[in-house]
Each structure stands twice: as structure tokens, then as C-alpha cells.
Amino acid sequence: MKPYIICHMISSVDGRIDCAMTAEIDKTDAYYDALDRLQFDAVLEGRVSRQMHYALPEPFKANNSSPIEEEKYHIAHPADRYGIAVDTQGLLTWP
């Protein structure tokens, strides 16, 4: 069986994420109920969505601004579902 991707998303007409429309959606579970019915393995969200729901409000600030000289990897533990965050600027601060 080949893997497949389902794009289950919402968007405002003007493309903004943090707006009154998404605040209204947070008051209902309809979006997440539909997501659960899709029996997904992973969710891919951008920085703004992850910051609104999961990360701390303040952006990450490094104590040392020099580049890291070594490569570091993190291997996820086996799970039924994975949450993936795209944060190209490294601003998310995790609790």
C-alpha cells in the first residue's frame, strides 16, 4: 500500500492565520473531530499554529549566537501519531 497525504486545512480569505475566524473555530471541536475521523498518522503544522496551541508565547532566544559545529539528530520514539512543526526561524519555545 502506497502512502498518501490528505490536506485537511482551513484558511481565511485574506490568508491570515491569527484572526477572528480561527478564534471562532477554537470554540468548536468540528475541525479536530473531522481530523480524528481521518485516522491520521501525523499532523504537519506551521510555526504560528503550533505557537497558538502548543508552544510558549515568547519566542526562543539562544544564549549563545555562535553556530553549532556538530550535527545533532533526534529520533522519535514509536507512536500511533506524530506532531510535526515547521519552524524555519527557530522561534518556537517548548514547555
C-alpha positions as CSV (number, residue, x, y, z in Angstrom):
1,M,0.0,0.0,0.0
2,K,1.4,3.4,-1.0
3,P,1.5,6.2,1.5
4,Y,-0.9,9.2,0.8
5,I,-1.4,12.7,2.1
6,I,-4.7,14.3,3.0
7,C,-4.7,18.1,3.2
8,H,-7.3,18.9,5.9
9,M,-6.9,22.6,6.5
10,I,-8.6,25.9,7.0
11,S,-7.8,29.3,5.6
12,S,-9.2,32.8,5.7
13,V,-9.9,34.6,2.5
14,D,-7.1,37.0,3.2
15,G,-4.6,34.3,4.2
16,R,-4.1,35.4,7.8
17,I,-3.8,32.8,10.5
18,D,-4.2,34.6,13.8
19,C,-7.6,36.2,13.2
20,A,-11.2,36.2,14.5
21,M,-12.0,33.3,12.1
22,T,-9.6,30.9,13.8
23,A,-10.7,32.1,17.3
24,E,-14.3,31.1,16.4
25,I,-13.1,27.6,15.2
26,D,-11.3,27.1,18.6
27,K,-14.7,27.2,20.2
28,T,-15.8,24.1,18.4
29,D,-14.3,20.7,18.0
30,A,-15.6,20.2,14.5
31,Y,-12.2,20.6,12.9
32,Y,-10.5,18.2,15.3
33,D,-13.4,15.7,15.2
34,A,-13.0,15.6,11.4
35,L,-9.3,15.1,11.7
36,D,-9.8,12.2,14.1
37,R,-12.2,10.5,11.7
38,L,-9.4,10.6,9.1
39,Q,-7.4,8.3,11.3
40,F,-4.2,10.3,10.6
41,D,-0.6,9.1,11.5
42,A,0.9,12.6,11.6
43,V,0.0,16.3,11.6
44,L,2.2,18.9,10.0
45,E,1.6,22.5,11.2
46,G,3.5,25.7,10.8
47,R,5.1,27.9,13.5
48,V,2.1,30.2,14.0
49,S,-0.4,27.3,14.6
50,R,2.0,25.5,16.9
51,Q,2.7,28.7,18.8
52,M,-1.1,29.3,19.2
53,H,-1.8,25.9,20.6
54,Y,1.3,24.1,22.0
55,A,4.4,26.3,22.4
56,L,5.1,29.0,24.9
57,P,4.1,32.5,23.8
58,E,7.6,34.1,24.0
59,P,10.0,33.4,21.1
60,F,13.1,31.3,21.6
61,K,16.3,33.3,22.3
62,A,19.6,31.5,22.2
63,N,22.1,32.2,25.0
64,N,24.9,31.9,22.5
65,S,24.6,33.1,18.9
66,S,27.6,31.2,17.5
67,P,26.8,28.4,15.1
68,I,26.7,24.8,16.4
69,E,29.6,22.9,14.9
70,E,28.2,19.4,15.2
71,E,25.1,17.9,13.7
72,K,22.5,16.7,16.2
73,Y,19.7,14.3,15.5
74,H,16.6,13.3,17.4
75,I,14.9,10.1,16.6
76,A,11.2,10.0,17.6
77,H,10.0,7.1,19.7
78,P,7.4,4.8,18.1
79,A,3.9,6.3,18.5
80,D,0.5,6.0,16.9
81,R,0.6,9.6,15.9
82,Y,3.2,12.3,15.4
83,G,3.0,16.1,15.5
84,I,5.4,17.9,13.2
85,A,6.2,21.6,13.5
86,V,7.7,23.6,10.7
87,D,9.7,26.5,12.3
88,T,12.2,27.8,9.7
89,Q,13.3,30.6,12.0
90,G,13.7,28.6,15.2
91,L,11.3,30.7,17.2
92,L,9.2,28.1,19.0
93,T,9.8,27.7,22.7
94,W,8.6,24.4,24.0
95,P,7.4,24.0,27.6
